[in-house]
C-alpha cells in the first residue's frame, strides 16, 4: 500500500526544491490540476510540470498539515510569494499505483492569474 502522506510531503518538498525530476515521479501521466478561484485547469504531467517550472515570482511553500483518508489527502500549506504570505488548502486524489491523479488548490481570495501562462491552461 502506498503512503499517501509521504507522497504529498514529497510533492511539496520537491516543489520547494525545484526538483522537477522528483516532482514528476509523483504524478500520474494524466494528472489534473484545478484552481477554482482563477478557473484554471491543467491536464497532463508534462503541462503541469511546465506550469510549475514557469510559475512567476520568488515563491516558497511550507507544508503545515497533511491528512489522509483512503485514496485522498488534504494539505494546508503556507506559501510566500514575493514577500507576501498566505495559507492554502490542497486536495489530492491518487490512482491505483499511488500516483497523484488530481490536485485542487484553494487560496483565500479569488484573483486573476498572472499573465504568461495562457498557453498552458483552460479557463472558465
TACOR-V718950 format. One line per field, one symbol per residue. phi: phi as a letter, one per 20 degrees, with the letter a starting at -180 (. if undefined). psi: psi as a letter, one per 30 degrees, with the letter a starting at -180 (. if undefined). burial: # if it has 9 or more other ideal C-beta (glycine too) atoms within 8 Angstrom, else .. Layout:
phi=???
psi=???
burial=???
This chain:
phi=.eefffffffgfffffelefffgffedfgdgcdccgfemecccogfffffgfgeffnedbccfdbcdcbmecbccdcdddclnedbdcccdcccefenefdbccdddfcfbefffocgfdcebf
psi=kkjeeeeeeeeeeeeefhifeeeeffklegkkkkjeefgkkkkkeeeeeeeeegklljkkkjkekkkkjbgllkkklkkkjhfkklllkkkklkaffglkfkkjkklekklklklggeffllk.
burial=...##.##########...#.###.###..#####.##.######.######.##...#.###..#.#...#########......########....#########.....#...#..##.#.
